[in-house]
Structures are given as structure tokens and as C-alpha cells.
Amino acid sequence: MKKRNSVLANLTLSYVTIVLVIVLLLCSTLYLYFSKHYKEELRNQNQLTLENTAQTIESTVFQRVQQLYLDISLNTNIDLRLFNDSSDSVIPSKVISLQALLKSKVANNSELVSAIHLYYPRQRVMLSSTYGLELNADQGNSAVYFSDWINEFRSHNKSEIWTSTRLVPNDIFSSLPGSNDNALFTYAHSYSIQSSRANSDLIIAVDVKEDVISGIIRNMMPSRYTNTFILDQSGNTISDSDINKLGLQHESDSGITKALLSGTAFGSFNETIGHTAYAISFQSIPTSGWKIYSAVPADTFYEKSHLIQKSILGICMFALLLGIALSGVFALANYSPIKRLVNKIKSLTDQSPDHVMNEYGLIDSAFVKLNDKVSSLEETLQANNSVIKHNIVLNMLRNGYTREELAEELPYLGIPQGYTHYCCLLLNSDKKDVPFANWLINQLEIQSFPESRMIAEELPDKKIVVMICSLSASDTLLEQFSDRVLSMGKTRFDLNGQISWGSWVKDLGEIHISFNEAESMMKYGYFQPELSVLKDLNLLERESSLDEIPQSFLNRFREKLQLRDMNEIEIAVDHLIGALREGTYAADYCRFVLANTVFIYSDYLKSVRYKHDVNEHPDLHNQLLQIRDIHEYRTWLMESIASFVDQMEKRTSERATSSIEFAKQYIHDHLSEDLSLDAVAAKVFISPKYLSRLFKEVLGVTYTDYVTTRRMEKARTLIEGNKMTIEQISNAVGYGTVAYFIKKFKDIHGCTPGTYLRNAAKHA
């Protein structure tokens, strides 16, 4: 075989082709997906980082400053309207206390706040946490550091403002060279909270350190810190980043100007700055209305996109190499069984193929030769036709064929297609070891009824099933066949059998329905053994019945069994059997009731510790399985119960003698103790009622009279001994009351103990 024409080469080529197509599709899909979505994803991540930064600034700086204003304005421990007092003088101590309050607030928020000022517009007085009390605060050299928020309050009717960032030296009263400047912005709010600039007589201003905002930006956006800045509504820079180092100008058509003028809270746009393309994102800070901007070079997005593309290419190359390796493994794995089959064919044929072919051609040639050999086995199959026929019939009865399979098997049965009606009969005989089945099968092969074809087979349970094929549904045909079969079985083999009929069906593929009905009908032959032919299809209605026999039937049997009254037991059994035969109960349920009856009987035998006679079989349930019909069941059950009752009567007689002797001995030895019927019955392990009956039947006296007589005999003996008092004698024979003892003694002996003693002395 040529290498390129081999199955292995074809399999390998197919797998490699599939791998190439899958990897190309994977590469194309990943490239298209990431090219389209990854840049947008990076923009969204940048916008999300900016949003988080703005929220952090909002909560960490602006809301905290507003809270500080509220703490000061709502403080009830000191009067903020100190300089609005109508009196001419201001108490210095109150000024000092108020400044101390401002200083404490600054100290508590030193990382955020630089100073807090209280400005009184009408008096032009300012009290500062840092600079103290300053009159005419809006004049002089230092006024330049407060003029932004003071003038804005004068020019606009606002209740609060946020100023732009300004540089304020540590000492505003000194202009020494080298003095450090602080970048601050101010939050100013009129007092009280609800007042506006027009009616406010006090302004509270908080100087906030700009480096707090810069620090937040630096921490949250370290790589983009230098290109991140904040602008107020007028476009003034708030953060310490120099916007001009990016080369951004405030032209009217620039993206930043448009973003400032728009009411959009967030967004992004592209801007070319100094011949460099930037992707600029912005986010509003709600409290102040400022906007934070972040400019990222567009190359950043493309660099990451290129990295992703390289990663995709690497993944696809790895997938390609792995796919080629797996292709070889799968090709070898799939070729392995083909190779084994080819080697097996070569070893069996003892010669190479006549012409060059691949493995599939060799296998095809081998199957052609195999088909020729199979054809030569038809004669052998004909010799085993009876076994094949038997298996086909069993499969038909089990509904084991499809319609197409059944059509292929029918020629083996010799059933022409012209028959239109089919029926199953089931024969059950009382002898399983006679060759009746083989004889009947041979007879049906030789002779048959007109316009019909009959096939008989023996089932595994030794019953015989007969399939009748006819041109019409004729019950007369079934009756004639049943009579002939039963007559031949009786004449030739002395068989007593029963035959059950299923209903007629019009399709041989439904013959299992007729067989199932015949099987169900045969169940009721157990309860109606007098019927040789079971053909009443109304019996099938009992199969679906859920009726249950009244529990009183079994309870009555149990009660009569305990009384051991054979007449009553026989009546109870006959009532039970009659109900099962004539009722509407399902056959399996009736068998269950019979088994339950045997269980009640067996359980009762165990409760009385009954030992079977040596001639009896102790396993009642195994005996039950051997019984053929309900009549045999009744005979067997009644004979077993009769044997049991007879054995129990003998055992009762022997036990009665030993029990009463034991009771008499116990009474004799314990005359001074409690000899009530219950107490003595417990000592001899029988019931009080049974002990009383034994005394009456065996001794002819009641138990009480017997005990009284024995006590009086003992008392007479003690009196004659003349060594004890009457009271001692009374106690010695079990009487706690002397008067009652004397009365019972007189009833037995005709005189009192004293009189009896005197008479005994005279005779002595």
C-alpha cells in the first residue's frame, strides 16, 4: 500500500486541516473582538479611575470642609456674633475664646485646613485662627490674600463660594525674601446657614490646603498625576499641576473650553496638544462644580492594544502547535483498531491482497469473503431450525421485535402472510415431567385445522403456548382445539390440564397482547380448578381491581385458630376461600391473601412454641409453593391445623397434670402466705382462669374450697398438738383475723376451735 494512500496519512491530513481552520477562526475572532473593544475598555477604565478620584476628593475634602463649617456655625457654647453686639466694647476674653475655638478646629484638621476666618462685613473686622483680630481687614497689604472671597461676596448674592487656588505666605505681614508660600483655596459661607450675602452679618471662611487634593490625585493616579488637573467654572487652575506645560490654551473651540461651558458631568474627548494626540477625560466634583481633567497620550492605548495583539498571536501559535501534536495522537489512536483489524485479516487469509489497496479496501474485501462463508452456513441453520423457531416465538411473546424485524423472522416459522387473525392459548398440566409438549408440537406440525396454522412451544415454566393463525376470529375453532388437546393429554398421558384463551388480534406483531391475556387468565385457574377452559375475558377486569378483602376474614381466622375449634376454623377458612373465588379481587392479591393466611398460622405456631411431628414438614411456605389449586390448598391447610390441634390437646393434658401438682405442692408449703388465685397462677406460670378450670375439672372442687380445706386440715393438726394459741394457729394457716378463722373452722369441722380442742382432750 502506498504511504500517501494509507488511512493513517488521510486521518493525519484531515486532523491538521481541521486544526488550521479552527486556529485561523480563533485568531480572527480574537483580533476582531479586541481591536474593536479593547481601546474602548481602556477609555472606560480611565474614566472609572477618574470618577473614583473625584468621589474621593468630594468625600475627603469638600464634604469634610462643609462639615467643619457646620460644626462651627452650630456651636452653641460661644456666640459667633461677637462684633455685632450693640454695646460699644467687645469683651477681650470672648475674643480669645472664639479664636481658641478656631485654632482647635484648625489643629484637629491640620492635614486639610490651613486657617479659619470670621469676617464681619458691617464692622470690616476679621478674626482669624492664624492672624488674630484685624480691623479694616479689607484694606492694607494683607487684604490681597482675602480679597478674592470678600469681593466675590460683595459682588454676588451667594450664600457660599469656593475660590481658586492662590499662593499665601506663612506670614502675610512680612515680605522677607525666601518666605514659603502655601497654595490654598477658600470655602466661604454666610452665617447663619440659611442666610444669603445680602442679609448676612458674618462670613465664615476656611482656607484649604491644595496639596491635599494633589496628594489624592498622586495616590490614586500615580502614572497620570503630571497630566491631571482641576479647573473651576472660570477655567482657573485649582490643582498644582501646570496646565500650560501641556500647551493647552483657552481657545473658544478647544475641548476643555467646551467641557467647561457644557453642563455635562463627565465625558471624554480627543485633543492634539503640541503635535501630540491626547485622550482627555473629565469628571465633575458635585459640591464645588469644578472639573477634574486627565490627559493620557493616545499612544498609551495603542501600545496596550499592540501587546494584546502579540498575546493573541502567541496563543494562536501555541494552539496551532498543540493542535498538530494532538492531530498525530488522535490519528494514531483512531488508526490503531483499524490496524489491528487489518493484521487480523492478514493472519486469517494467509495471503496478501491481489492488488494494491488501502486498509479500507482490504477490510471490504474481507467482508465480501466473509459474506460468502456466511451464505454457506444456511444448511447448518436449517438443521437447528427448531431452536431458532423456539427463540423467535419467545421473542414474539415478549414483544421483542420491531415490525421490520418480525417480517424477516416469519419465514422461519412458516407462517404465510395471508392470515388476518391471531390468538394465543396457554396449556397448564398437573404433570411437568411427561413429554407431552414435544408430542403436541410434533402433532401440530403434521396435522392442523382447516384454514388455520398452529404453532406450539414449551415455555421455561413448562407451560405450553399455542399460537393460532386463522382467516377469521372463531371461538368455535378455539373450543374444538381445546377439547382435542385436553382429550389427547388425558388419553395418552393421563394429564389433567387447563387451557386459557387470549383475545383475537389482527396483527401478528400484537400477538404478545393475546399471550399476556392468556397468562392473566391462567392465574384464575388456581382458584377455579373445576374449569378445564378459562375463556371468560371478564376475568381480566379483576386484574385492574384495587379491591381488598375485609380484614375481618383474617381476624376471624386468627381468633378461631387461637380457640382451636376445628369446626369454627373450617367455617372461617371456607368463608375466606369463597370470598376469594367469587369476589372481584386480582389473582395476585388473592395469592397474597392465601400466603398471609399461612403466615398467620405459622406465626401462631411460633407463639405457642409448637414442635412439628417428625412426619410433618416444618416449612409451611415451601409447602404452599407446591400446591396446585385452591382445593388442594384447603385440604392441606385444614389437615395441618387438625394435626396441630390434636398435638396441642395432648400437650395440654400432660401440662395440666404437672401444673396442678405443682400448684398443690406450693399451697401445701405456703399455707401461711398469700394463696390468692392470681398469686399461685403466677408461680406455676399459667393464667388464673386456666388454673381455676384445672382444679374444677381435675379435682372436682373449686380452687378456693381446696385452699380452705388444706388450711383447716393444718389448723386441726396444730390444735391437736395443743402447743399454740388460737391466734397463733390463725396466723400459721394464713388468716389475719381470728374471728374469720373461727368462722371458717366451724364451717368445715362443725364446731369452734375451742370446742374441738376440749373434745380432743376428752377422747385422749
Secondary structure by P-SEA (a helix, b strand, c coil): ccccccaaaaaaaaaaaaaaaaaaaaaaaaaaaaaccaaaaaaaaaaaaaaaaaaaaaaacaaaaaaaaaaaaacccccccccccccccccaaaaaaaaaaaaaaaaaacccccbbbbbbccccbbbbcccccccccccccccccccaaaaaaaacccccccccbbbbcccccccccccccccbbbbbbccccccccccccbbbbbbbbaaaaaaaaaaaccccccccccccccccccccccccccccccccccaaaaaaacccccbbbbbbccccccbbbbbbcccccbbbbbbbcaaaaaaaaaaaaaaaaaaaaaaaaaaaaaaaaaaaaaaaaaaaaaaaaaaaacccccccccaaaaaaaaaaaaaaaaaaaaaaaaaaaaaaaaaaaaaaaaccccaaaaaaacccccccccccccbbbbbbccccccaaaaaaaaaaaccccccbbbbbbbccccbbbbbbbcccccaaaaaaaaaaaaaaaaacccccbbbbbbbbbccccaaaaaaaaaaaaaaacccccccccccccaaaaaaaccccccaaaaaaaaaaaaaccaaaaaaaaaaaaaaaacccccaaaaaaaaaaaaaaaaaaaaaacccccccccccaaaaaaacccaaaaaaaaaaaaaaaaaaaaaaaaaaaaaaaaaaaaaaaacccccccaaaaaaaacccaaaaaaaaaaaccccaaaaaaaaaaaaaaaaaaaccccaaaaaaaaccccaaaaaaaaaaaccccaaaaaaaaaaac
